Amino acid sequence: MSRTTLHAWLLLTPALVLLFAFTHYPAVATFWHSLFSTPRANRPARWVGLDNYEALLDDPVFWQAFWNNAIYAGATIPLSIGIALAMALWVNSRIAGRGLLRMAYFTPTVLPMIAVANLWLFFFTPDYGLLDQITSALFGWGPTNWIGQTETALGAMIAVAVWKEAGFFMIFYLAALQAIPPSLYEAAAIEGASRWTVFRRVTLPLLGPTTLFILVNAVINGFRLVDHIIVMTRGGPNNATQLLLTYIYEVGFRFWDTAMAAALTLILLVILAAAAGFQFFVLGKRTYYR
Amino acid sequence: MSATVSAPAAAAPRFDAALQTLAAWLLGVVWIAPLLYAVWAAFHPSEYTTRFTLFAPLTLANFAAAWDAAPFARYFLNTFLLVTMILAAQFVLCTLAAFAFARSRFPGSSLLFGLVLVQLMVMPDILLVENYATMRRLGLVDTILAIGLPYMASAFGIFLLRQAFMQVPKELEEAARVEGCGTLGILLRVYVPLARPTYLAYGLTSVSFHWNNFLWPLVITNSVETRPLTVGLSVFASTDQGIDWAIISAATLMTSAPLLVGFLLFQRQFVQSFMRAGIR
């Protein structure tokens, strides 16, 4: 082993030990433990093969969590990215009060999701909550139990997640927009290109790498960002806001069925791996990335 | 976004701009409304929680009530210890690892880097069940160390710092070597100072992430001595308070105040550090 190799390993070891202990080992152990039954008092775990997975496939709550999560991710990813891009374009232009606007957009990012959940809980309160006061004043709607009825609960959770995320993504777009050389815009102006053309042919392509980076984050958040759900609805009403991670939490730490929770975790890992593969091998080729 | 601008009408672009300004401000109001409302509810007596009159009396009683209702001083201390511990560990571990990945090619280095990047996708939050079992075997359940441990070797940090280190010109390193610097000396005197914007941007992201993190701390802690603010706040809001929005708002503002004030003070540096760090 050469000196540089030895040095490199010395530098890497502390980080790698922790990474393997808390990312790689648990990922593999999840798979292994999902093939056993949950150990209970005086009944140790025994090999059950794929029984846990079969039980999950027969579990209607799992399927509801699965489809809820598909809707949740499918809505929060494009909405938060689209709104973030609009915010960045506005704050980057010569708009009135851009400093204030940038602050307003970014503030949700620094607020703890738990704190945010409390505030939104009040907004969504039937009758005297702010949302009901506004909808009754504007449209004359009656009281709506936004997070207490199955039709609107998931939508309300999506709204909170988008509100929380968009300002964070805006910062990355803003950084990328300011890195675009002004000469490109001057050239486009000489050519007499319309604003829409400039946006589509100059700005958007140059934002490609940033969009990929933001997309990776948005996809992860589509499965990871559940703090507000645990506080606001606990997956209810009637599992209407149950997502994969909230279900893992419920099965693993309320029912203490660790084997079932392991099987659920593995399914989530497979979904994330597929998403990662898609992003790096399909999208990654189209955007040039340093 | 703007629709296609019809060229002949001179008024059209101005109208378009006005429309965009309006939309931008409308969005801004929606985005800031929860915070503004929390400020309103927290600083007024609870009978004004849903009555918005201009001359409602101001009060600090809600803050006092919230402060007395739960051990927030202890929660603040726990969160402060947690965030400091994680940040210090992340800076040391990620700096060392990023330096190795940026400057040396050795057999298997790209495979190892790939394994590190796995954590970008599979964050510790998702592996709660197994990590809880690990912590129990280590006897660390219900300790502040256990909250921080899974996050200390951060793939995001390693990735960012590696990007920053790779942009440092090789000549600087060689010059330092001629001056008699060892490997660690080069890292500390050449690489680290040049990567300062990255450290700032990463540090701010890390602090706000861990100040706000909830699910893993909720799972791994079960006593006042270890609970961070977020878990303390959720226990407080769900059990003790019923629905006294004034007191909940006060507690909410209290727990987010340090980050909020810090952000308002360093807003410019925050955004600029992101730009200079070239995170993308």
Interface residues (C-beta under 8 A of the other chain):
Chain A: S2 T4 T5 H7 A8 W9 L11 L12 P14 A15 L16 V17 L18 L19 A21 F22 T23 H24 Y25 P26 A27 A29 T30 H33 I83 A86 M87 L89 W90 S93 I95 A96 G97 L100 L101 R102 M103 A104 Y105 F106 T107 P108 T109 V110 L111 P112 M113 I114 A115 V116 N118 L119 W120 F122 F123 Y128 L130 Q133 W163 A166 G167 I171 F172 L174 A175 A176 Q178 A179 S194 R195 W196 F199 P209 T210 F213 V216 I220 F223 R224 V226 D227 I230 V231 L245 I248 Y249 G252 F253 T258 A261 A262 T265 L268 L269 L272 A273 A275 A276
Chain B: M1 S2 A3 T4 V5 A7 P13 Q20 T21 A24 W25 L27 G28 V29 V30 W31 I32 A33 P34 L35 Y37 A38 A41 T50 V92 L93 C94 L96 A97 F99 A100 F101 S104 F106 P107 S109 L112 L115 V116 V118 Q119 L120 M121 V122 M123 P124 D125 I126 L127 L128 V129 E130 N131 Y132 A133 T134 L149 P150 M152 A153 A155 I158 T183 S208 W211 N212 F214 L215 L218 V219 L229 T230 V231 L233 S234 A237 S238 W245 I248 S249 T252 L253 T255 S256 L259 L260 G262 F263 L264 Q267 V271 F274 M275 G278 I279 R280
